[in-house]
């Protein structure tokens, strides 16, 4: 008998990768939600405003597994202009779904959390028990608190019924369906800048010494796939590469691997946040038998290739 899986936020970067990959499994009946952008005509994609409690309750009925990859996101400028909107709406999504899966008797709920809730300047990799909100960068504090609250709700509800809760705190994810624009994450934005035929140089905000833990989205998807069979009532796993890569090193790698070798201008007049968060992934290795398979160089090659093919396909239409 097929297990029915609902991926909330299937039109987003991680959600779409989850939807497309898990839909290939014959033992799963996979559905996804979207808010405004339906990326295919599949009848398995369902329109849902998850800030609406009634809609969240309805759409999770009869489901075996719910994976919450849904979030209200935007460019940094829009978020900075009205941060309260994003905090409130994302809190409603998490609260509505967590309450709904318990009331509907959903067997398993998987929450995408984030490394944002770890101290922003670390000497070495951080374990799952390293959350300390007093050491969160002020710019990210409220969003980190939001993640912690969602995790605490999962822990609370795991004690009330038969729903299992698995929390995945992922690092900086990259790969297919990322936002390849200057408004995207550092990886997607850098690929877009370097691969744009119009650009004769690459402009990087700051000096490039910020450090990232970069994980290819397919490695994250494999962790989710394994976690579907995890039986603990409540558990938390880090998902990252476990290795530091500076923004400067990342730009140099993408520039070299692409073959473009453009001049790089580090614009010190532009704002940047000197964060360094590297994840300790020992727990996921020992309990789930998971570890990343795609190193950063291979990940860059695959992502550039995907980006170019899809950019050409869009131009042909």
Secondary structure, 3 states (H helix, E strand, C coil): CCEEEEEECCCCHHHHHHHHHHCCCCCEEEEEEECCCCCCCCCCEEECCCCCHHHHHHHCCCCCEEEECCCCCCCHHHHHHCHHHHHHHHHHHHHHHHHHHHHCCCCEEEEEEEHHHECCECCCCECCCCECHHHCCHHHHHHHHHHHHHHHHHHHHHCCCCCEEEEEEECEEECCCCCCCCCCCHHHHHHHHHHCCCCCEEEEECCCCCEECEEEHHHHHHHHHHHCCCCCCEEEEEECCCCCEEHHHHHHHHHHHHCCCCEEEEECCCCCCCCECCECCHHHHHHHCCCCCCCHHHHHHHHHHHHHHHHHHHHHC
